[in-house]
Amino acid sequence: MTIVHSLIIPIYNEADGILEMYRRVAAVMDRLDGESELILIDDGSRDRSLEMMRGLANRDPRVGYLSLARNFGHQVAVTAGLDFARGRVIVILDADLQDPPELIPAMLERWREGNHVVYAQRTTRLKETWFRSGAPTSSIASSAGSRTSRSRPTPATSASWIARSSTC
C-alpha cells in the first residue's frame, strides 16, 4: 500500500476534543483519493489524550501515534510527525480544530495543480480583535519535498477561509 496523504496532528492535553477531531478528520480521509494515514503525536499530555489515541489506533488501521516522553512543544511534535510520515503530501493540523479539516480537499487540489506549498487563510472572522487583524496565515499542507511548519495559531472563530498556494 502506497500512502499518498499523511495528516499530522500534535496533541497536548486535548482529551475533551480528540473524538470530535477524529470524527471530522476521518470523514475527510474517507473522501480522499488514495491511501491516507493519520499520525497523532502526544506531546507529553497529562490528561487521557494518549489513552484515547491508543484507542483510535486500535480501531482504525489508518491511525498511528507517537508519544513523547515530556512536553517538548508544538514544533518538536510536528517534526516528530514529519519524521514518521510516509505520504507524498503532508497536512499539518491542530487538534483543537482551529484549522477546519474540511479544507483539505480544496488544498490538495491546489497541490495537484503543481504548487509545492498550500496554506489556508481566513478571509473573514466572526469576532475580530485589533491584535489579530494582521495575524499571519496558517500553513497546513505541503508537498513531501517542501515540508513546512505552521505559523502562529489563529482563533477558532472563523467565518470563511480561502486556500492559497505558491511554487518553490
RONUDREN-729881 format. One line per field, with one value per residue: residue in one letter; x, z, y of N, C-alpha, C in turn; residue number from 1. Coordinates in Angstrom, 1 decimal. Layout:
% residues N
res c(A / ...)
n_xx c(X / ...)
n_zz c(Z / ...)
n_yy c(Y / ...)
ca_xx c(X / ...)
ca_zz c(Z / ...)
ca_yy c(Y / ...)
c_xx c(X / ...)
c_zz c(Z / ...)
c_yy c(Y / ...)
n c(NUM / ...)
END
This chain:
% residues 168
res c(M / T / I / V / H / S / L / I / I / P / I / Y / N / E / A / D / G / I / L / E / M / Y / R / R / V / A / A / V / M / D / R / L / D / G / E / S / E / L / I / L / I / D / D / G / S / R / D / R / S / L / E / M / M / R / G / L / A / N / R / D / P / R / V / G / Y / L / S / L / A / R / N / F / G / H / Q / V / A / V / T / A / G / L / D / F / A / R / G / R / V / I / V / I / L / D / A / D / L / Q / D / P / P / E / L / I / P / A / M / L / E / R / W / R / E / G / N / H / V / V / Y / A / Q / R / T / T / R / L / K / E / T / W / F / R / S / G / A / P / T / S / S / I / A / S / S / A / G / S / R / T / S / R / S / R / P / T / P / A / T / S / A / S / W / I / A / R / S / S / T / C)
n_xx c(0.8 / 0.6 / 1.1 / -0.5 / -1.4 / -0.4 / -1.5 / -0.8 / -1.0 / -0.3 / -0.7 / -1.7 / -2.8 / -5.6 / -7.8 / -10.6 / -11.5 / -10.6 / -12.1 / -14.1 / -12.4 / -11.2 / -13.4 / -14.2 / -11.8 / -11.4 / -13.7 / -13.1 / -10.7 / -11.9 / -13.0 / -10.9 / -8.8 / -6.8 / -4.6 / -4.5 / -2.9 / -3.1 / -1.3 / -0.9 / 0.5 / 1.5 / 2.3 / 3.5 / 1.2 / -0.9 / -3.4 / -6.1 / -5.3 / -3.3 / -4.2 / -6.7 / -5.8 / -4.4 / -6.7 / -8.0 / -6.1 / -6.2 / -8.7 / -8.8 / -7.0 / -5.6 / -4.7 / -2.0 / 0.3 / 2.5 / 4.4 / 5.7 / 8.2 / 8.0 / 6.6 / 7.6 / 6.9 / 5.1 / 6.3 / 8.4 / 6.9 / 5.5 / 7.7 / 8.5 / 6.3 / 6.6 / 9.0 / 8.1 / 6.1 / 4.8 / 3.6 / 3.1 / 2.2 / 2.0 / 0.0 / -0.6 / -2.3 / -4.0 / -5.1 / -7.3 / -9.0 / -8.9 / -8.1 / -10.1 / -10.6 / -12.1 / -11.2 / -9.1 / -9.5 / -9.8 / -7.4 / -5.6 / -6.2 / -5.1 / -2.5 / -2.2 / -2.3 / 0.2 / 1.5 / 3.8 / 3.6 / 0.8 / -1.6 / -4.0 / -6.0 / -7.7 / -10.5 / -12.6 / -13.8 / -15.7 / -15.5 / -13.4 / -10.4 / -8.3 / -5.7 / -5.5 / -6.1 / -4.1 / -2.9 / -0.8 / -1.0 / -2.0 / -0.1 / -0.9 / -0.5 / 1.8 / 4.0 / 5.8 / 8.5 / 8.9 / 8.5 / 6.8 / 6.4 / 3.9 / 2.4 / 1.9 / -0.8 / -4.3 / -7.5 / -10.5 / -12.7 / -13.6 / -15.2 / -15.0 / -12.8 / -9.9 / -8.0 / -4.7 / -1.7 / 1.7 / 4.6 / 7.7)
n_zz c(0.0 / -0.9 / 0.6 / 0.2 / 1.4 / 4.3 / 7.4 / 10.0 / 13.4 / 16.2 / 19.7 / 22.8 / 25.9 / 25.0 / 25.4 / 25.7 / 23.2 / 21.3 / 20.1 / 18.6 / 16.8 / 15.6 / 14.3 / 12.4 / 10.9 / 10.0 / 8.4 / 6.3 / 5.4 / 4.4 / 2.0 / 0.4 / -2.5 / -2.9 / -0.5 / 3.0 / 6.0 / 9.4 / 11.7 / 15.0 / 17.5 / 20.8 / 22.9 / 25.5 / 27.2 / 30.1 / 30.6 / 29.5 / 26.9 / 25.5 / 26.0 / 24.7 / 22.1 / 21.7 / 21.7 / 19.3 / 17.4 / 17.7 / 16.7 / 14.1 / 11.3 / 9.9 / 11.6 / 13.5 / 16.2 / 18.2 / 21.1 / 23.1 / 25.6 / 27.3 / 27.5 / 24.8 / 23.1 / 20.5 / 17.9 / 17.9 / 18.3 / 15.8 / 14.1 / 14.9 / 13.9 / 11.2 / 10.7 / 10.7 / 8.8 / 5.8 / 3.5 / 0.2 / 0.3 / 2.9 / 5.6 / 8.0 / 11.0 / 13.8 / 16.8 / 18.1 / 16.2 / 15.1 / 12.5 / 9.9 / 9.1 / 6.8 / 4.8 / 3.6 / 1.1 / -0.9 / -0.6 / -1.4 / -4.0 / -5.0 / -4.6 / -6.4 / -8.7 / -9.1 / -7.2 / -4.5 / -1.9 / 0.1 / 1.8 / 4.3 / 4.7 / 6.6 / 5.5 / 6.5 / 9.8 / 12.6 / 15.0 / 15.5 / 16.7 / 17.5 / 17.7 / 16.3 / 13.7 / 11.9 / 11.7 / 10.8 / 8.0 / 8.1 / 7.7 / 6.4 / 4.7 / 2.6 / 0.0 / 0.0 / -0.6 / 0.1 / 2.9 / 5.4 / 8.4 / 10.8 / 11.1 / 13.4 / 15.7 / 15.0 / 16.2 / 16.8 / 15.6 / 13.0 / 10.0 / 7.2 / 4.8 / 2.6 / 0.2 / -0.4 / -2.4 / -3.5 / -5.6 / -5.2)
n_yy c(-1.2 / 2.1 / 5.1 / 8.2 / 10.5 / 12.1 / 12.9 / 15.0 / 15.5 / 17.2 / 16.8 / 18.0 / 17.6 / 17.3 / 15.7 / 16.1 / 16.9 / 15.1 / 13.0 / 14.3 / 15.7 / 13.5 / 12.3 / 14.3 / 14.5 / 11.9 / 11.6 / 13.3 / 12.0 / 9.7 / 10.5 / 11.2 / 10.7 / 8.0 / 6.3 / 7.1 / 8.3 / 8.9 / 10.6 / 10.9 / 12.9 / 12.7 / 15.1 / 14.9 / 14.9 / 15.3 / 14.5 / 12.3 / 12.0 / 10.4 / 7.8 / 7.8 / 8.2 / 5.8 / 4.1 / 4.9 / 4.2 / 1.4 / 0.9 / 1.9 / 1.3 / 3.2 / 5.0 / 6.1 / 6.6 / 8.6 / 8.9 / 11.4 / 11.7 / 13.8 / 17.2 / 18.8 / 20.8 / 22.4 / 22.6 / 20.7 / 18.4 / 18.4 / 18.1 / 15.5 / 14.0 / 14.6 / 13.1 / 10.5 / 10.4 / 9.0 / 9.7 / 11.2 / 13.8 / 16.2 / 17.0 / 19.3 / 19.8 / 21.3 / 19.9 / 21.1 / 21.9 / 24.4 / 24.9 / 24.1 / 20.8 / 20.1 / 21.7 / 20.4 / 18.8 / 20.9 / 22.2 / 20.2 / 19.9 / 22.3 / 21.6 / 19.5 / 20.9 / 21.7 / 23.2 / 23.7 / 24.4 / 24.8 / 26.7 / 27.7 / 30.6 / 32.8 / 34.6 / 36.1 / 37.0 / 35.9 / 37.2 / 39.8 / 41.0 / 43.8 / 43.1 / 40.6 / 41.2 / 41.5 / 39.1 / 36.4 / 34.0 / 30.5 / 27.7 / 24.7 / 22.5 / 20.8 / 19.7 / 16.6 / 17.1 / 19.8 / 20.5 / 22.2 / 24.1 / 25.1 / 28.4 / 31.1 / 30.3 / 30.8 / 32.1 / 30.1 / 31.2 / 31.6 / 32.7 / 32.3 / 30.8 / 30.8 / 29.0 / 29.3 / 29.4 / 28.5 / 28.1 / 26.5)
ca_xx c(0.0 / 1.4 / 0.4 / -0.5 / -1.7 / -0.1 / -2.1 / 0.0 / -1.7 / 0.3 / -1.8 / -1.3 / -4.0 / -6.8 / -8.7 / -12.0 / -11.8 / -10.0 / -13.1 / -14.7 / -11.4 / -11.0 / -14.6 / -14.1 / -10.6 / -11.7 / -14.7 / -12.3 / -9.9 / -12.7 / -13.3 / -9.7 / -8.4 / -5.5 / -4.5 / -4.1 / -2.6 / -3.3 / -0.3 / -1.1 / 1.7 / 1.2 / 3.4 / 3.6 / -0.1 / -1.2 / -4.8 / -6.3 / -5.1 / -2.6 / -5.1 / -7.7 / -5.1 / -4.3 / -7.9 / -8.3 / -5.2 / -6.7 / -9.9 / -8.7 / -5.6 / -5.0 / -4.2 / -0.8 / 0.6 / 3.8 / 4.2 / 6.9 / 8.4 / 7.5 / 6.1 / 8.7 / 6.4 / 4.3 / 7.2 / 9.1 / 5.9 / 5.3 / 8.9 / 8.4 / 5.3 / 7.2 / 10.0 / 7.4 / 5.2 / 5.1 / 2.8 / 3.6 / 1.8 / 1.9 / -1.0 / -0.4 / -3.4 / -4.1 / -6.1 / -8.4 / -9.8 / -8.8 / -8.0 / -11.1 / -10.1 / -12.9 / -10.5 / -8.1 / -9.6 / -9.5 / -5.9 / -4.9 / -6.5 / -4.1 / -1.2 / -2.2 / -2.1 / 1.7 / 2.0 / 4.6 / 3.2 / -0.5 / -2.0 / -5.3 / -6.0 / -9.1 / -10.9 / -13.4 / -13.9 / -16.9 / -15.1 / -12.1 / -9.7 / -7.3 / -4.4 / -5.5 / -6.5 / -3.0 / -2.3 / -0.3 / -1.7 / -1.7 / 0.3 / -1.3 / -0.2 / 2.9 / 4.5 / 6.9 / 9.7 / 8.9 / 7.8 / 6.8 / 5.7 / 2.8 / 2.6 / 1.2 / -2.2 / -5.4 / -8.7 / -11.4 / -14.0 / -13.5 / -16.4 / -14.7 / -11.4 / -9.5 / -6.8 / -3.7 / -0.6 / 2.9 / 5.5 / 9.0)
ca_zz c(0.0 / -1.0 / 1.3 / -0.5 / 2.3 / 5.8 / 8.2 / 11.3 / 14.4 / 17.5 / 20.7 / 24.2 / 26.8 / 24.2 / 25.6 / 25.5 / 21.8 / 20.4 / 19.4 / 17.5 / 15.8 / 14.8 / 13.5 / 11.3 / 10.1 / 9.4 / 7.3 / 5.2 / 4.8 / 3.7 / 0.7 / -0.4 / -3.4 / -2.4 / 0.9 / 3.9 / 7.3 / 10.4 / 12.7 / 16.2 / 18.4 / 22.1 / 23.4 / 27.0 / 27.8 / 31.4 / 30.7 / 28.9 / 25.4 / 25.0 / 26.1 / 23.6 / 20.8 / 21.5 / 21.3 / 17.9 / 16.6 / 17.8 / 15.9 / 12.7 / 10.9 / 9.3 / 12.7 / 14.2 / 17.2 / 18.8 / 22.5 / 23.5 / 27.0 / 28.1 / 26.7 / 24.1 / 22.4 / 19.2 / 16.7 / 18.1 / 18.0 / 14.4 / 13.5 / 15.1 / 12.9 / 9.8 / 10.6 / 10.5 / 7.7 / 4.6 / 2.3 / -0.8 / 0.7 / 4.3 / 6.1 / 9.5 / 11.6 / 15.2 / 17.4 / 18.6 / 15.0 / 14.6 / 11.1 / 9.5 / 8.2 / 5.6 / 3.7 / 3.0 / -0.3 / -1.7 / -0.6 / -2.1 / -5.4 / -5.4 / -4.7 / -7.6 / -9.8 / -9.2 / -6.1 / -3.5 / -0.5 / 0.1 / 3.1 / 4.4 / 5.2 / 6.9 / 4.8 / 7.4 / 11.1 / 13.3 / 16.1 / 15.2 / 17.7 / 16.8 / 17.7 / 15.4 / 12.4 / 11.0 / 12.0 / 9.6 / 7.6 / 8.7 / 6.7 / 6.9 / 3.8 / 1.8 / -0.6 / 0.8 / -0.9 / 0.6 / 4.1 / 6.1 / 9.7 / 11.0 / 11.6 / 14.7 / 15.6 / 15.0 / 17.0 / 16.1 / 15.4 / 11.6 / 9.2 / 5.9 / 4.5 / 1.2 / 0.0 / -1.2 / -2.8 / -4.2 / -6.0 / -4.6)
ca_yy c(0.0 / 3.4 / 6.2 / 9.4 / 11.7 / 12.0 / 14.0 / 15.1 / 16.3 / 17.2 / 16.8 / 18.3 / 17.8 / 17.6 / 14.6 / 16.5 / 17.2 / 14.2 / 12.2 / 15.2 / 15.9 / 12.3 / 12.2 / 15.2 / 14.2 / 10.6 / 11.9 / 13.9 / 11.0 / 8.8 / 11.1 / 11.5 / 9.6 / 7.5 / 5.9 / 8.2 / 7.9 / 10.0 / 10.5 / 11.7 / 12.9 / 13.1 / 16.0 / 14.8 / 15.2 / 14.8 / 14.0 / 11.0 / 12.1 / 9.2 / 6.6 / 8.0 / 8.0 / 4.3 / 3.5 / 5.2 / 3.4 / 0.0 / 0.8 / 2.4 / 1.0 / 4.4 / 5.9 / 5.8 / 7.6 / 8.7 / 9.5 / 12.0 / 11.5 / 15.0 / 18.3 / 19.4 / 21.9 / 22.1 / 22.4 / 19.4 / 17.4 / 18.4 / 17.5 / 14.0 / 13.5 / 14.6 / 12.1 / 9.2 / 10.5 / 8.2 / 10.2 / 12.2 / 15.1 / 16.2 / 18.0 / 19.6 / 20.4 / 21.4 / 19.1 / 21.9 / 22.2 / 25.8 / 24.8 / 23.1 / 19.7 / 20.1 / 22.4 / 19.6 / 18.5 / 22.1 / 22.4 / 19.1 / 20.3 / 23.3 / 20.9 / 18.7 / 21.8 / 21.9 / 24.1 / 23.0 / 24.8 / 25.3 / 27.1 / 28.3 / 31.9 / 33.3 / 35.8 / 36.9 / 36.4 / 36.3 / 38.1 / 40.3 / 41.9 / 44.7 / 42.4 / 39.5 / 41.6 / 41.4 / 37.8 / 35.7 / 32.8 / 29.3 / 26.7 / 23.3 / 21.4 / 21.0 / 18.5 / 15.9 / 17.7 / 21.1 / 20.4 / 23.5 / 24.0 / 26.1 / 29.8 / 31.4 / 29.9 / 31.8 / 31.7 / 29.2 / 31.9 / 32.0 / 32.6 / 31.8 / 30.6 / 30.6 / 28.2 / 30.0 / 28.5 / 29.1 / 27.1 / 26.8)
c_xx c(0.9 / 0.5 / 0.6 / -0.6 / -1.3 / -0.6 / -1.4 / -0.8 / -1.0 / -0.8 / -1.1 / -2.5 / -5.3 / -7.8 / -10.2 / -12.4 / -11.3 / -11.0 / -13.8 / -13.6 / -11.2 / -12.2 / -14.6 / -13.0 / -10.9 / -12.7 / -14.0 / -11.4 / -10.7 / -13.0 / -12.1 / -9.4 / -7.0 / -5.5 / -4.0 / -3.7 / -2.7 / -2.3 / -0.6 / 0.1 / 1.3 / 2.4 / 3.4 / 2.3 / -0.2 / -2.6 / -4.9 / -6.0 / -4.4 / -3.5 / -6.1 / -7.0 / -4.8 / -5.5 / -8.3 / -7.4 / -5.6 / -7.9 / -9.8 / -7.2 / -4.9 / -4.4 / -3.0 / -0.5 / 2.0 / 3.6 / 5.6 / 7.0 / 8.0 / 7.0 / 7.4 / 8.2 / 5.9 / 5.3 / 8.0 / 8.1 / 5.6 / 6.5 / 8.9 / 7.5 / 5.9 / 8.3 / 9.3 / 6.4 / 5.7 / 4.5 / 3.6 / 3.3 / 1.6 / 0.9 / -0.8 / -1.6 / -3.2 / -5.3 / -7.4 / -9.3 / -9.9 / -8.6 / -9.0 / -10.5 / -10.9 / -12.3 / -9.5 / -8.3 / -9.4 / -8.0 / -5.2 / -5.1 / -5.4 / -2.7 / -1.1 / -2.0 / -0.6 / 2.3 / 2.7 / 4.1 / 1.7 / -0.9 / -3.3 / -5.2 / -7.5 / -9.4 / -11.8 / -13.4 / -15.2 / -16.7 / -13.7 / -11.6 / -8.7 / -6.0 / -4.4 / -5.8 / -5.3 / -2.3 / -1.9 / -1.2 / -1.3 / -1.3 / 0.0 / -1.0 / 1.0 / 3.3 / 5.6 / 8.2 / 9.9 / 8.1 / 7.9 / 6.1 / 4.7 / 3.2 / 1.9 / -0.3 / -3.2 / -6.6 / -9.7 / -12.7 / -14.1 / -14.9 / -16.1 / -13.2 / -11.2 / -8.2 / -5.9 / -2.5 / 0.6 / 3.8 / 6.9 / 10.1)
c_zz c(0.0 / -0.4 / 0.5 / 0.4 / 3.7 / 6.5 / 9.6 / 12.2 / 15.8 / 18.6 / 22.1 / 25.0 / 26.0 / 24.3 / 25.3 / 24.1 / 20.8 / 19.5 / 18.3 / 16.4 / 15.0 / 13.8 / 12.3 / 10.3 / 9.3 / 8.2 / 6.1 / 4.5 / 4.0 / 2.2 / -0.2 / -1.4 / -3.1 / -0.9 / 1.7 / 5.2 / 8.2 / 11.5 / 13.8 / 17.1 / 19.7 / 22.6 / 24.9 / 27.7 / 29.2 / 31.6 / 30.0 / 27.4 / 24.9 / 25.0 / 25.0 / 22.2 / 20.6 / 21.1 / 19.8 / 17.0 / 16.6 / 16.9 / 14.5 / 12.3 / 10.3 / 10.3 / 13.3 / 15.3 / 17.7 / 20.2 / 22.9 / 25.0 / 27.9 / 27.1 / 26.1 / 23.3 / 21.0 / 18.1 / 16.8 / 17.8 / 16.5 / 13.7 / 13.7 / 14.1 / 11.5 / 9.6 / 10.3 / 9.4 / 6.4 / 3.3 / 1.4 / -0.5 / 2.2 / 4.7 / 7.6 / 10.0 / 13.1 / 15.7 / 17.8 / 17.4 / 14.7 / 13.1 / 10.6 / 8.6 / 6.9 / 4.5 / 3.0 / 1.5 / -1.3 / -1.8 / -1.4 / -3.6 / -5.9 / -5.5 / -6.0 / -8.9 / -9.9 / -8.1 / -5.1 / -2.1 / -0.7 / 1.6 / 3.1 / 5.1 / 5.5 / 6.1 / 5.6 / 8.7 / 11.7 / 14.4 / 15.9 / 16.4 / 16.9 / 16.7 / 16.6 / 13.9 / 11.4 / 11.2 / 10.8 / 9.2 / 8.3 / 7.6 / 7.2 / 5.9 / 3.0 / 1.1 / 0.2 / 0.5 / -0.4 / 1.9 / 4.9 / 7.4 / 9.8 / 11.4 / 12.9 / 14.6 / 15.6 / 15.7 / 16.1 / 15.8 / 13.9 / 11.0 / 7.9 / 5.7 / 3.0 / 1.2 / -0.9 / -1.5 / -3.4 / -4.6 / -5.4 / -5.7)
c_yy c(1.2 / 4.5 / 7.5 / 10.6 / 11.3 / 13.2 / 13.9 / 16.0 / 16.2 / 17.4 / 17.1 / 18.6 / 18.1 / 16.5 / 15.0 / 16.7 / 16.1 / 13.4 / 13.0 / 15.5 / 14.7 / 12.1 / 13.0 / 14.9 / 12.9 / 10.8 / 12.5 / 12.8 / 10.0 / 9.2 / 11.4 / 10.3 / 9.2 / 7.2 / 7.1 / 7.6 / 9.2 / 9.7 / 11.4 / 11.7 / 13.5 / 13.8 / 16.1 / 15.2 / 14.6 / 14.4 / 12.7 / 11.0 / 10.8 / 8.0 / 6.7 / 7.7 / 6.5 / 3.7 / 3.7 / 4.4 / 1.9 / -0.2 / 1.1 / 2.2 / 2.2 / 5.3 / 5.3 / 6.9 / 7.5 / 9.3 / 10.1 / 11.9 / 12.6 / 16.1 / 19.0 / 20.6 / 21.5 / 21.8 / 21.1 / 18.3 / 17.3 / 17.7 / 16.0 / 13.4 / 13.5 / 13.5 / 10.7 / 9.2 / 9.7 / 8.8 / 11.1 / 13.6 / 15.1 / 17.3 / 18.1 / 20.3 / 20.5 / 20.6 / 19.8 / 22.3 / 23.7 / 25.9 / 23.7 / 22.0 / 19.6 / 20.9 / 21.6 / 19.3 / 19.7 / 22.4 / 21.4 / 19.4 / 21.3 / 22.6 / 20.1 / 19.6 / 22.2 / 22.8 / 23.2 / 23.2 / 25.4 / 25.6 / 27.7 / 29.7 / 32.3 / 34.5 / 36.7 / 36.2 / 36.8 / 37.3 / 38.5 / 41.2 / 42.7 / 43.9 / 41.3 / 40.0 / 41.5 / 40.0 / 37.1 / 34.5 / 31.6 / 28.2 / 25.3 / 22.2 / 21.7 / 19.6 / 17.9 / 16.5 / 19.1 / 21.2 / 21.8 / 23.3 / 25.1 / 27.4 / 29.9 / 31.0 / 31.1 / 31.3 / 30.9 / 29.9 / 32.3 / 31.8 / 32.0 / 31.7 / 30.6 / 29.8 / 29.1 / 29.0 / 29.2 / 27.9 / 27.5 / 26.8)
n c(1 / 2 / 3 / 4 / 5 / 6 / 7 / 8 / 9 / 10 / 11 / 12 / 13 / 14 / 15 / 16 / 17 / 18 / 19 / 20 / 21 / 22 / 23 / 24 / 25 / 26 / 27 / 28 / 29 / 30 / 31 / 32 / 33 / 34 / 35 / 36 / 37 / 38 / 39 / 40 / 41 / 42 / 43 / 44 / 45 / 46 / 47 / 48 / 49 / 50 / 51 / 52 / 53 / 54 / 55 / 56 / 57 / 58 / 59 / 60 / 61 / 62 / 63 / 64 / 65 / 66 / 67 / 68 / 69 / 70 / 71 / 72 / 73 / 74 / 75 / 76 / 77 / 78 / 79 / 80 / 81 / 82 / 83 / 84 / 85 / 86 / 87 / 88 / 89 / 90 / 91 / 92 / 93 / 94 / 95 / 96 / 97 / 98 / 99 / 100 / 101 / 102 / 103 / 104 / 105 / 106 / 107 / 108 / 109 / 110 / 111 / 112 / 113 / 114 / 115 / 116 / 117 / 118 / 119 / 120 / 121 / 122 / 123 / 124 / 125 / 126 / 127 / 128 / 129 / 130 / 131 / 132 / 133 / 134 / 135 / 136 / 137 / 138 / 139 / 140 / 141 / 142 / 143 / 144 / 145 / 146 / 147 / 148 / 149 / 150 / 151 / 152 / 153 / 154 / 155 / 156 / 157 / 158 / 159 / 160 / 161 / 162 / 163 / 164 / 165 / 166 / 167 / 168)
END
